[in-house]
Amino acid sequence: MAGGGYGRGAGIPLKDRVRAGEQQEPADASVSSSADHSGRHCWITVPVDGAQPRPGLLLEWRRTGHLWEGRVVYAAQLRPGLWATVEEWLPAELLTTE
């Protein structure tokens, strides 16, 4: 690419660019400001199988009333030795990026 691949938006990192009309991240203290971008690592503090906090992937945010929810994907143990992928909307207070 000419010019090293930089074009429109030069000077603004791709992770900081926002499309017109997109919602901003939740103002929740338990979720860092970098968590507003899709495909971010997160921790699910209360996974569906009730085990210890589990790593997951935060896919998107939505606002429900005055609260924020994150759509996450993570692995949960169905039975001993049997794991499955879980995708669900969780309240922002059950997610952390630390």
For each residue, the residues with C-beta under 8 A, 3 or more apart:
1: 4 5
2:
3: 6 7
4: 1
5: 1
6: 3 10
7: 3 10
8:
9: 12 14 17
10: 6 7
11:
12: 9 16 17
13: 16 17
14: 9 17
15: 34 37
16: 12 13
17: 9 12 13 14
18: 22 24
19: 22
20:
21:
22: 18 19
23: 61 62 63
24: 18 36
25: 31 33 35 36 61 68
26: 31 61 63 68 92
27:
28: 31 68 92 93
29:
30: 92 93 95 96
31: 25 26 28 35 42 68 70 92 95 96 97
32: 35 97 98
33: 25 36
34: 15 37 40 97
35: 25 31 32 40 42 58 70 95 97
36: 24 25 33 61
37: 15 34 40
38: 58 59 60
39: 57 58 59
40: 34 35 37 57 58 97
41: 55 56 57 58 97
42: 31 35 55 56 57 58 70 72 95 96 97
43: 53 54 55 56 95 96 97 98
44: 47 53 54 55 56 72 74 90 94 95
45: 53 94 95 96
46: 50 53 94
47: 44 50 51 53 54 74 76 86
48: 76 86 88
49: 76 77 78
50: 46 47
51: 47 54 76 77
52:
53: 43 44 45 46 47 96
54: 43 44 47 51 74 75 76
55: 41 42 43 44 74
56: 41 42 43 44 72 73 74
57: 39 40 41 42 72 73 74
58: 35 38 39 40 41 42 61 70 71 72 95 97
59: 38 39 70 71 72 73 87
60: 38 70 71
61: 23 25 26 36 58 68 69 70 71 92
62: 23 68 69 71 89
63: 23 26 66 67 68 69
64: 67 68 69
65:
66: 63
67: 63 64 91 92
68: 25 26 28 31 61 62 63 64 91 92
69: 61 62 63 64 89 90 91 92
70: 31 35 42 58 59 60 61 89 90 92 95
71: 58 59 60 61 62 87 88 89
72: 42 44 56 57 58 59 87 88 89 90 95
73: 56 57 59 85 86 87
74: 44 47 54 55 56 57 85 86
75: 54 83 84 85 86
76: 47 48 49 51 54 83 84 85 86
77: 49 51 80 82 83
78: 49 82 83 84
79: 82
80: 77
81:
82: 77 78 79
83: 75 76 77 78
84: 75 76 78
85: 73 74 75 76
86: 47 48 73 74 75 76
87: 59 71 72 73
88: 48 71 72
89: 62 69 70 71 72
90: 44 69 70 72 94 95
91: 67 68 69 94 95
92: 26 28 30 31 61 67 68 69 70 95
93: 28 30
94: 44 45 46 90 91
95: 30 31 35 42 43 44 45 58 70 72 90 91 92
96: 30 31 42 43 45 53
97: 31 32 34 35 40 41 42 43 58
98: 32 43
